[in-house]
Amino acid sequence: MIAIGAAGYELVLAPGIGGAIARFAHRGKAVLRGADAPNSPLDCGCFPLVPYCNRIRGGRFNFRGRTVELAPNMKGDPSPLHGQGWLGPWLVESQGADCACLFFAHQPGEWPWAYESRQTFSLGDDGLEAEIECRNLSGDPMPCGLGFHPYFPCDAGTRIDTRVAQVWEVDDKVLPTGTAPATGRYALDDQPACARGLDNGYDGWSGEMRLTDGDRVRRMASPDARFFQIYSPPEGCLLAAEPVSHANAALNEPEAKWPELGLRVLGPGESMRLRMTLGVRH
């Protein structure tokens, strides 16, 4: 693992474990969930989503005359999640006192396109600035989506405040069934963050979120993400709040709907990026 620091922030990266953030803290207090010796990205504070976010229904989709089939990649879930980047090792391309860049390359396999991805991280007075990029290295167009999967520690006093247009309701396989107003149990405007029993996506996201614990406010922003995924398990203690470029299971929809669902199609050599900032205010 490698560590960088600045302005009271410390970021520890685990390149060999999915290019994940193992720990992120401000003046010794956790901003994200932390792991000193992670065995999996699911132990870490954040991991990258590339080249798609969330689930592919049944591990199968069609694209321009080609049927793509992918095996499940997380125990207990029949739908593959989050692409390949979070499950493979990343290389440290560069590192400074307050910045680092990680690199990942994918060769065609079940996902039949070659691509490369970079994550850059830098720390300053405002906290963490992170960016993920994906470039299509194949000779054919490739569907693409990006995101970050941060996990925040929370308790009964933690409140979330963000703006969304609507929520995607889900079935027992956490796959979307349709949209509904983001009110009542789905509301995120100055609401409790923990123990909500939510595992839902939202669209029309404002691109900004605040988590408030007493006098501490954790702020996350992602100007490139129109969609927002929340996982707030009933047992509490943990909140996943994910800035993502597209809706859950968007690859299963007709390509004509992809622009409204946030999916991109990258031509040969073309790339896309998604940024995230994360900091603390008192």
C-alpha positions in Angstrom: 0.0 0.0 0.0 1.1 3.6 -0.6 0.3 6.7 1.4 0.1 10.4 0.5 -0.8 13.4 2.7 -1.4 17.1 2.9 -3.3 19.7 4.9 -4.1 17.2 7.7 -5.5 14.6 5.2 -4.0 11.2 4.8 -4.9 8.9 1.9 -3.7 5.2 1.8 -4.1 3.4 -1.5 -4.2 -0.4 -2.1 -3.1 -0.7 -5.8 -3.0 -4.5 -5.7 -6.6 -4.7 -4.3 -8.6 -3.3 -7.1 -6.9 0.1 -7.0 -8.9 0.9 -3.9 -8.7 3.5 -1.2 -7.8 1.6 1.9 -8.1 4.6 4.2 -8.9 8.3 4.0 -8.7 10.4 7.2 -8.6 14.0 8.3 -6.5 14.8 11.4 -6.7 11.2 12.4 -10.5 10.9 12.1 -11.9 8.6 9.4 -13.6 10.3 6.4 -14.2 6.9 4.8 -14.3 3.5 6.2 -10.7 2.2 6.7 -8.8 -1.1 6.5 -5.2 -1.6 7.6 -4.8 -5.0 5.9 -7.7 -5.4 3.4 -8.2 -8.7 1.7 -10.8 -7.4 -0.8 -12.0 -4.1 -2.2 -15.2 -4.7 -0.1 -13.0 -4.2 3.0 -11.8 -0.8 1.8 -13.0 2.8 1.9 -13.6 3.2 -1.9 -13.0 1.4 -5.1 -13.3 2.3 -8.8 -16.2 1.3 -11.1 -15.0 0.7 -14.7 -16.1 0.2 -17.5 -19.7 0.0 -16.1 -21.4 0.7 -12.8 -23.7 -1.5 -10.8 -25.4 -4.5 -12.3 -25.9 -6.2 -15.7 -29.2 -8.2 -15.5 -28.4 -11.9 -15.8 -24.9 -11.0 -17.0 -26.0 -10.6 -20.6 -26.6 -7.7 -23.0 -26.7 -7.0 -26.7 -24.7 -4.3 -28.5 -24.7 -3.7 -32.3 -25.2 -7.4 -33.2 -23.0 -8.8 -30.5 -24.2 -10.7 -27.4 -22.0 -10.1 -24.4 -22.2 -12.6 -21.5 -20.4 -12.2 -18.2 -20.2 -14.5 -15.2 -21.2 -13.3 -11.7 -18.3 -11.7 -9.9 -19.6 -11.4 -6.4 -20.7 -14.2 -4.1 -24.4 -14.4 -3.7 -25.3 -12.1 -6.6 -26.3 -13.6 -9.9 -25.7 -10.3 -11.8 -22.1 -9.2 -12.4 -21.3 -5.8 -10.9 -19.0 -2.8 -11.4 -16.8 -4.0 -14.3 -13.3 -5.5 -14.1 -11.2 -2.7 -12.5 -12.3 -3.3 -8.9 -11.2 -7.0 -9.1 -7.8 -6.6 -10.7 -4.4 -5.2 -9.6 -3.4 -1.7 -10.6 0.1 -0.4 -11.1 1.5 2.7 -9.4 2.3 4.9 -12.4 3.5 7.9 -10.3 3.6 9.0 -6.7 4.5 12.3 -4.9 4.1 13.5 -1.4 0.5 14.7 -2.0 -0.5 12.9 -5.3 -0.5 9.5 -7.0 -1.7 7.9 -10.2 -2.7 4.3 -10.6 -3.0 2.4 -14.0 -5.1 -0.6 -15.0 -5.1 -2.4 -18.4 -7.8 -4.9 -19.6 -7.3 -7.4 -22.4 -10.4 -8.7 -24.2 -12.1 -11.6 -22.6 -15.7 -12.0 -21.4 -15.7 -8.2 -21.8 -14.7 -8.3 -25.4 -13.0 -4.9 -25.7 -9.5 -3.8 -24.7 -9.3 -0.6 -22.5 -7.0 1.1 -20.1 -7.9 3.1 -17.0 -6.2 5.6 -14.8 -7.1 6.9 -11.4 -5.4 10.1 -10.2 -5.5 11.3 -6.6 -4.3 14.6 -5.1 -4.7 16.2 -1.6 -4.9 19.8 -0.6 -6.6 22.3 1.7 -10.0 21.3 0.3 -9.4 17.5 0.7 -9.2 14.9 -2.0 -9.6 15.4 -5.7 -9.9 12.1 -7.5 -10.5 11.3 -11.2 -11.0 8.1 -13.1 -10.5 7.8 -16.9 -11.2 5.0 -19.3 -9.8 4.8 -22.9 -11.1 2.3 -25.5 -8.1 0.6 -27.0 -10.0 -1.8 -29.2 -10.8 -1.2 -32.9 -14.6 -1.3 -32.3 -17.0 1.0 -30.3 -17.3 0.1 -26.6 -20.0 0.9 -24.1 -18.6 2.7 -21.1 -19.6 4.0 -17.7 -17.6 5.2 -14.7 -18.1 5.7 -10.9 -16.6 5.7 -7.5 -17.9 3.5 -4.6 -17.1 5.2 -1.3 -18.1 3.8 2.0 -18.8 6.3 4.9 -18.9 5.3 8.5 -22.1 6.6 10.1 -24.3 6.4 13.2 -27.8 7.4 14.3 -26.8 11.1 14.4 -25.4 11.2 10.8 -27.6 13.1 8.3 -27.5 13.1 4.5 -28.5 16.1 2.5 -28.5 16.0 -1.3 -30.9 16.7 -4.2 -32.3 14.1 -6.6 -35.1 14.0 -9.1 -36.4 10.5 -8.6 -35.5 7.1 -7.3 -35.3 3.7 -9.1 -37.2 1.1 -7.1 -35.7 -2.4 -7.2 -36.7 -6.1 -6.9 -35.2 -8.7 -4.6 -32.2 -9.0 -6.9 -31.5 -5.3 -6.6 -32.5 -4.7 -10.2 -34.6 -1.7 -11.2 -38.3 -2.1 -11.7 -39.3 1.5 -12.4 -39.1 5.1 -11.0 -40.9 6.8 -8.1 -40.8 10.2 -6.3 -37.8 10.5 -4.0 -40.0 11.1 -1.0 -40.9 9.2 2.2 -38.5 6.3 2.8 -36.5 7.3 -0.3 -36.0 11.0 0.7 -32.4 12.3 0.9 -33.0 16.0 1.8 -31.6 16.4 5.3 -32.5 12.9 6.4 -30.9 10.2 8.6 -28.1 8.5 6.6 -27.8 5.2 8.5 -30.0 2.1 8.9 -32.4 3.1 6.1 -32.7 -0.3 4.4 -32.0 1.3 1.0 -30.1 -0.1 -2.0 -31.3 2.2 -4.7 -30.2 4.4 -7.6 -31.3 8.0 -8.1 -31.3 10.2 -11.2 -31.3 13.9 -11.7 -28.7 14.1 -9.0 -27.4 17.6 -8.2 -23.8 16.4 -8.1 -23.2 17.4 -4.4 -23.8 15.6 -1.1 -23.3 16.6 2.6 -23.0 14.2 5.5 -23.3 16.0 8.9 -22.2 14.6 12.2 -22.5 17.2 14.9 -20.2 20.0 13.9 -18.4 18.0 11.3 -19.6 18.1 7.7 -18.2 15.7 5.0 -18.8 17.1 1.5 -18.7 15.0 -1.7 -19.1 16.4 -5.2 -19.0 14.9 -8.7 -19.8 17.4 -11.5 -19.7 14.6 -14.1 -22.2 12.3 -12.4 -25.9 12.6 -13.1 -26.7 9.4 -11.2 -26.3 8.5 -7.5 -26.4 5.1 -5.8 -27.2 4.6 -2.1 -26.6 1.6 0.0 -27.8 2.1 3.6 -28.2 -1.4 5.2 -30.8 -1.9 8.0 -28.1 -2.8 10.5 -26.5 0.7 10.2 -22.9 1.8 10.8 -22.2 2.1 7.1 -23.3 4.2 4.1 -22.3 3.7 0.5 -23.0 6.9 -1.5 -21.8 6.4 -5.1 -21.4 9.1 -7.8 -21.9 7.2 -11.1 -22.3 8.1 -14.7 -25.2 5.9 -15.5 -28.2 4.1 -14.1 -28.2 0.5 -12.7 -28.7 -2.2 -15.4 -28.6 0.5 -18.2 -26.7 -1.9 -20.4 -29.8 -4.1 -20.6 -31.9 -1.3 -22.2 -32.0 -0.5 -25.9 -29.1 1.6 -27.1 -31.5 4.4 -28.1 -32.2 4.9 -24.4 -28.5 5.0 -23.3 -28.0 8.7 -23.5 -30.9 9.4 -21.1 -29.6 6.6 -18.8 -26.0 8.1 -18.9 -24.2 5.4 -20.8 -21.5 6.4 -23.3 -20.3 4.7 -26.4 -16.5 5.2 -26.9 -15.1 5.0 -30.4 -11.6 3.5 -30.9 -9.1 5.6 -29.0 -11.8 7.7 -27.3 -11.9 8.2 -23.5 -14.2 9.5 -20.8 -13.6 10.8 -17.3 -15.4 11.2 -14.0 -14.2 13.4 -11.1 -15.0 13.3 -7.4 -14.0 15.7 -4.5 -14.2 14.8 -0.9 -13.4 17.0 2.1 -14.3 17.9 5.7 -15.5 21.2 7.2 -16.2 22.0 10.8 
